[in-house]
Amino acid sequence: MYTSRSGRCSSLLLPWIFQWRIQVQNFRLNWETHLL
């Protein structure tokens, strides 16, 4: 974890981006399975 003046902001933003990526991957997997 990199620390800077906006360290608290980045610490809050990183988990949100990580969760969002998981949501997108799950959505794509579900979409592909529905197509197949």
mmCIF file of the N, C-alpha and C atoms, coordinates in Angstrom:
data_MODEL
# 
_entry.id   MODEL 
# 
loop_
_atom_site.group_PDB 
_atom_site.id 
_atom_site.type_symbol 
_atom_site.label_atom_id 
_atom_site.label_alt_id 
_atom_site.label_comp_id 
_atom_site.label_asym_id 
_atom_site.label_entity_id 
_atom_site.label_seq_id 
_atom_site.pdbx_PDB_ins_code 
_atom_site.Cartn_x 
_atom_site.Cartn_y 
_atom_site.Cartn_z 
_atom_site.occupancy 
_atom_site.B_iso_or_equiv 
_atom_site.pdbx_formal_charge 
_atom_site.auth_seq_id 
_atom_site.auth_comp_id 
_atom_site.auth_asym_id 
_atom_site.auth_atom_id 
_atom_site.pdbx_PDB_model_num 
ATOM 1   N N  . MET A 1 1  ? 0.847   -1.196  0.000   1.00 0.00 ? 1  MET A N  1 
ATOM 2   C CA . MET A 1 1  ? 0.000   0.000   0.000   1.00 0.00 ? 1  MET A CA 1 
ATOM 3   C C  . MET A 1 1  ? 0.880   1.243   0.000   1.00 0.00 ? 1  MET A C  1 
ATOM 4   N N  . TYR A 1 2  ? 0.731   2.061   -1.010  1.00 0.00 ? 2  TYR A N  1 
ATOM 5   C CA . TYR A 1 2  ? 1.534   3.272   -1.086  1.00 0.00 ? 2  TYR A CA 1 
ATOM 6   C C  . TYR A 1 2  ? 0.852   4.392   -0.291  1.00 0.00 ? 2  TYR A C  1 
ATOM 7   N N  . THR A 1 3  ? 1.653   5.156   0.418   1.00 0.00 ? 3  THR A N  1 
ATOM 8   C CA . THR A 1 3  ? 1.109   6.229   1.254   1.00 0.00 ? 3  THR A CA 1 
ATOM 9   C C  . THR A 1 3  ? 1.528   7.581   0.702   1.00 0.00 ? 3  THR A C  1 
ATOM 10  N N  . SER A 1 4  ? 0.606   8.520   0.704   1.00 0.00 ? 4  SER A N  1 
ATOM 11  C CA . SER A 1 4  ? 0.889   9.872   0.237   1.00 0.00 ? 4  SER A CA 1 
ATOM 12  C C  . SER A 1 4  ? -0.031  10.831  0.987   1.00 0.00 ? 4  SER A C  1 
ATOM 13  N N  . ARG A 1 5  ? -0.160  12.050  0.485   1.00 0.00 ? 5  ARG A N  1 
ATOM 14  C CA . ARG A 1 5  ? -1.050  13.002  1.154   1.00 0.00 ? 5  ARG A CA 1 
ATOM 15  C C  . ARG A 1 5  ? -2.485  12.487  1.134   1.00 0.00 ? 5  ARG A C  1 
ATOM 16  N N  . SER A 1 6  ? -2.874  11.816  0.055   1.00 0.00 ? 6  SER A N  1 
ATOM 17  C CA . SER A 1 6  ? -4.229  11.261  -0.043  1.00 0.00 ? 6  SER A CA 1 
ATOM 18  C C  . SER A 1 6  ? -4.194  9.767   0.247   1.00 0.00 ? 6  SER A C  1 
ATOM 19  N N  . GLY A 1 7  ? -3.438  9.384   1.279   1.00 0.00 ? 7  GLY A N  1 
ATOM 20  C CA . GLY A 1 7  ? -3.312  7.968   1.602   1.00 0.00 ? 7  GLY A CA 1 
ATOM 21  C C  . GLY A 1 7  ? -4.640  7.365   2.005   1.00 0.00 ? 7  GLY A C  1 
ATOM 22  N N  . ARG A 1 8  ? -5.426  8.114   2.792   1.00 0.00 ? 8  ARG A N  1 
ATOM 23  C CA . ARG A 1 8  ? -6.707  7.568   3.234   1.00 0.00 ? 8  ARG A CA 1 
ATOM 24  C C  . ARG A 1 8  ? -7.653  7.407   2.050   1.00 0.00 ? 8  ARG A C  1 
ATOM 25  N N  . CYS A 1 9  ? -7.600  8.341   1.103   1.00 0.00 ? 9  CYS A N  1 
ATOM 26  C CA . CYS A 1 9  ? -8.475  8.260   -0.065  1.00 0.00 ? 9  CYS A CA 1 
ATOM 27  C C  . CYS A 1 9  ? -8.125  7.032   -0.904  1.00 0.00 ? 9  CYS A C  1 
ATOM 28  N N  . SER A 1 10 ? -6.827  6.788   -1.100  1.00 0.00 ? 10 SER A N  1 
ATOM 29  C CA . SER A 1 10 ? -6.411  5.643   -1.911  1.00 0.00 ? 10 SER A CA 1 
ATOM 30  C C  . SER A 1 10 ? -6.772  4.335   -1.211  1.00 0.00 ? 10 SER A C  1 
ATOM 31  N N  . SER A 1 11 ? -6.666  4.325   0.129   1.00 0.00 ? 11 SER A N  1 
ATOM 32  C CA . SER A 1 11 ? -6.990  3.098   0.860   1.00 0.00 ? 11 SER A CA 1 
ATOM 33  C C  . SER A 1 11 ? -8.474  2.789   0.744   1.00 0.00 ? 11 SER A C  1 
ATOM 34  N N  . LEU A 1 12 ? -9.294  3.830   0.562   1.00 0.00 ? 12 LEU A N  1 
ATOM 35  C CA . LEU A 1 12 ? -10.727 3.603   0.386   1.00 0.00 ? 12 LEU A CA 1 
ATOM 36  C C  . LEU A 1 12 ? -11.048 3.263   -1.061  1.00 0.00 ? 12 LEU A C  1 
ATOM 37  N N  . LEU A 1 13 ? -10.238 3.797   -1.983  1.00 0.00 ? 13 LEU A N  1 
ATOM 38  C CA . LEU A 1 13 ? -10.532 3.622   -3.405  1.00 0.00 ? 13 LEU A CA 1 
ATOM 39  C C  . LEU A 1 13 ? -10.098 2.252   -3.903  1.00 0.00 ? 13 LEU A C  1 
ATOM 40  N N  . LEU A 1 14 ? -8.965  1.744   -3.404  1.00 0.00 ? 14 LEU A N  1 
ATOM 41  C CA . LEU A 1 14 ? -8.447  0.465   -3.901  1.00 0.00 ? 14 LEU A CA 1 
ATOM 42  C C  . LEU A 1 14 ? -9.424  -0.689  -3.682  1.00 0.00 ? 14 LEU A C  1 
ATOM 43  N N  . PRO A 1 15 ? -9.995  -0.877  -2.488  1.00 0.00 ? 15 PRO A N  1 
ATOM 44  C CA . PRO A 1 15 ? -10.954 -1.971  -2.307  1.00 0.00 ? 15 PRO A CA 1 
ATOM 45  C C  . PRO A 1 15 ? -12.168 -1.819  -3.213  1.00 0.00 ? 15 PRO A C  1 
ATOM 46  N N  . TRP A 1 16 ? -12.593 -0.581  -3.484  1.00 0.00 ? 16 TRP A N  1 
ATOM 47  C CA . TRP A 1 16 ? -13.755 -0.369  -4.348  1.00 0.00 ? 16 TRP A CA 1 
ATOM 48  C C  . TRP A 1 16 ? -13.442 -0.812  -5.770  1.00 0.00 ? 16 TRP A C  1 
ATOM 49  N N  . ILE A 1 17 ? -12.242 -0.461  -6.257  1.00 0.00 ? 17 ILE A N  1 
ATOM 50  C CA . ILE A 1 17 ? -11.838 -0.876  -7.611  1.00 0.00 ? 17 ILE A CA 1 
ATOM 51  C C  . ILE A 1 17 ? -11.719 -2.398  -7.673  1.00 0.00 ? 17 ILE A C  1 
ATOM 52  N N  . PHE A 1 18 ? -11.161 -3.004  -6.605  1.00 0.00 ? 18 PHE A N  1 
ATOM 53  C CA . PHE A 1 18 ? -11.012 -4.455  -6.583  1.00 0.00 ? 18 PHE A CA 1 
ATOM 54  C C  . PHE A 1 18 ? -12.377 -5.127  -6.629  1.00 0.00 ? 18 PHE A C  1 
ATOM 55  N N  . GLN A 1 19 ? -13.346 -4.600  -5.841  1.00 0.00 ? 19 GLN A N  1 
ATOM 56  C CA . GLN A 1 19 ? -14.684 -5.174  -5.846  1.00 0.00 ? 19 GLN A CA 1 
ATOM 57  C C  . GLN A 1 19 ? -15.341 -4.999  -7.206  1.00 0.00 ? 19 GLN A C  1 
ATOM 58  N N  . TRP A 1 20 ? -15.135 -3.824  -7.825  1.00 0.00 ? 20 TRP A N  1 
ATOM 59  C CA . TRP A 1 20 ? -15.753 -3.552  -9.110  1.00 0.00 ? 20 TRP A CA 1 
ATOM 60  C C  . TRP A 1 20 ? -15.228 -4.511  -10.173 1.00 0.00 ? 20 TRP A C  1 
ATOM 61  N N  . ARG A 1 21 ? -13.916 -4.803  -10.138 1.00 0.00 ? 21 ARG A N  1 
ATOM 62  C CA . ARG A 1 21 ? -13.345 -5.734  -11.115 1.00 0.00 ? 21 ARG A CA 1 
ATOM 63  C C  . ARG A 1 21 ? -13.948 -7.122  -10.939 1.00 0.00 ? 21 ARG A C  1 
ATOM 64  N N  . ILE A 1 22 ? -14.152 -7.554  -9.678  1.00 0.00 ? 22 ILE A N  1 
ATOM 65  C CA . ILE A 1 22 ? -14.759 -8.867  -9.428  1.00 0.00 ? 22 ILE A CA 1 
ATOM 66  C C  . ILE A 1 22 ? -16.187 -8.884  -9.968  1.00 0.00 ? 22 ILE A C  1 
ATOM 67  N N  . GLN A 1 23 ? -16.917 -7.777  -9.771  1.00 0.00 ? 23 GLN A N  1 
ATOM 68  C CA . GLN A 1 23 ? -18.289 -7.710  -10.271 1.00 0.00 ? 23 GLN A CA 1 
ATOM 69  C C  . GLN A 1 23 ? -18.309 -7.838  -11.790 1.00 0.00 ? 23 GLN A C  1 
ATOM 70  N N  . VAL A 1 24 ? -17.378 -7.145  -12.472 1.00 0.00 ? 24 VAL A N  1 
ATOM 71  C CA . VAL A 1 24 ? -17.340 -7.192  -13.940 1.00 0.00 ? 24 VAL A CA 1 
ATOM 72  C C  . VAL A 1 24 ? -17.003 -8.596  -14.420 1.00 0.00 ? 24 VAL A C  1 
ATOM 73  N N  . GLN A 1 25 ? -16.044 -9.249  -13.750 1.00 0.00 ? 25 GLN A N  1 
ATOM 74  C CA . GLN A 1 25 ? -15.668 -10.602 -14.167 1.00 0.00 ? 25 GLN A CA 1 
ATOM 75  C C  . GLN A 1 25 ? -16.835 -11.561 -13.976 1.00 0.00 ? 25 GLN A C  1 
ATOM 76  N N  . ASN A 1 26 ? -17.549 -11.455 -12.846 1.00 0.00 ? 26 ASN A N  1 
ATOM 77  C CA . ASN A 1 26 ? -18.694 -12.330 -12.616 1.00 0.00 ? 26 ASN A CA 1 
ATOM 78  C C  . ASN A 1 26 ? -19.777 -12.067 -13.650 1.00 0.00 ? 26 ASN A C  1 
ATOM 79  N N  . PHE A 1 27 ? -19.995 -10.796 -13.994 1.00 0.00 ? 27 PHE A N  1 
ATOM 80  C CA . PHE A 1 27 ? -21.015 -10.456 -14.984 1.00 0.00 ? 27 PHE A CA 1 
ATOM 81  C C  . PHE A 1 27 ? -20.666 -11.054 -16.341 1.00 0.00 ? 27 PHE A C  1 
ATOM 82  N N  . ARG A 1 28 ? -19.393 -10.951 -16.726 1.00 0.00 ? 28 ARG A N  1 
ATOM 83  C CA . ARG A 1 28 ? -18.974 -11.502 -18.015 1.00 0.00 ? 28 ARG A CA 1 
ATOM 84  C C  . ARG A 1 28 ? -19.116 -13.021 -18.023 1.00 0.00 ? 28 ARG A C  1 
ATOM 85  N N  . LEU A 1 29 ? -18.757 -13.686 -16.920 1.00 0.00 ? 29 LEU A N  1 
ATOM 86  C CA . LEU A 1 29 ? -18.873 -15.141 -16.860 1.00 0.00 ? 29 LEU A CA 1 
ATOM 87  C C  . LEU A 1 29 ? -20.333 -15.559 -16.978 1.00 0.00 ? 29 LEU A C  1 
ATOM 88  N N  . ASN A 1 30 ? -21.221 -14.879 -16.258 1.00 0.00 ? 30 ASN A N  1 
ATOM 89  C CA . ASN A 1 30 ? -22.644 -15.216 -16.322 1.00 0.00 ? 30 ASN A CA 1 
ATOM 90  C C  . ASN A 1 30 ? -23.190 -14.962 -17.720 1.00 0.00 ? 30 ASN A C  1 
ATOM 91  N N  . TRP A 1 31 ? -22.750 -13.867 -18.351 1.00 0.00 ? 31 TRP A N  1 
ATOM 92  C CA . TRP A 1 31 ? -23.247 -13.525 -19.677 1.00 0.00 ? 31 TRP A CA 1 
ATOM 93  C C  . TRP A 1 31 ? -22.817 -14.576 -20.694 1.00 0.00 ? 31 TRP A C  1 
ATOM 94  N N  . GLU A 1 32 ? -21.536 -15.010 -20.606 1.00 0.00 ? 32 GLU A N  1 
ATOM 95  C CA . GLU A 1 32 ? -21.039 -16.013 -21.550 1.00 0.00 ? 32 GLU A CA 1 
ATOM 96  C C  . GLU A 1 32 ? -21.763 -17.338 -21.353 1.00 0.00 ? 32 GLU A C  1 
ATOM 97  N N  . THR A 1 33 ? -22.028 -17.720 -20.099 1.00 0.00 ? 33 THR A N  1 
ATOM 98  C CA . THR A 1 33 ? -22.714 -18.989 -19.859 1.00 0.00 ? 33 THR A CA 1 
ATOM 99  C C  . THR A 1 33 ? -24.144 -18.918 -20.376 1.00 0.00 ? 33 THR A C  1 
ATOM 100 N N  . HIS A 1 34 ? -24.768 -17.746 -20.290 1.00 0.00 ? 34 HIS A N  1 
ATOM 101 C CA . HIS A 1 34 ? -26.130 -17.610 -20.807 1.00 0.00 ? 34 HIS A CA 1 
ATOM 102 C C  . HIS A 1 34 ? -26.133 -17.688 -22.330 1.00 0.00 ? 34 HIS A C  1 
ATOM 103 N N  . LEU A 1 35 ? -25.092 -17.130 -22.962 1.00 0.00 ? 35 LEU A N  1 
ATOM 104 C CA . LEU A 1 35 ? -25.019 -17.188 -24.417 1.00 0.00 ? 35 LEU A CA 1 
ATOM 105 C C  . LEU A 1 35 ? -24.797 -18.625 -24.875 1.00 0.00 ? 35 LEU A C  1 
ATOM 106 N N  . LEU A 1 36 ? -23.952 -19.360 -24.154 1.00 0.00 ? 36 LEU A N  1 
ATOM 107 C CA . LEU A 1 36 ? -23.692 -20.745 -24.531 1.00 0.00 ? 36 LEU A CA 1 
ATOM 108 C C  . LEU A 1 36 ? -24.840 -21.627 -24.062 1.00 0.00 ? 36 LEU A C  1 
# 
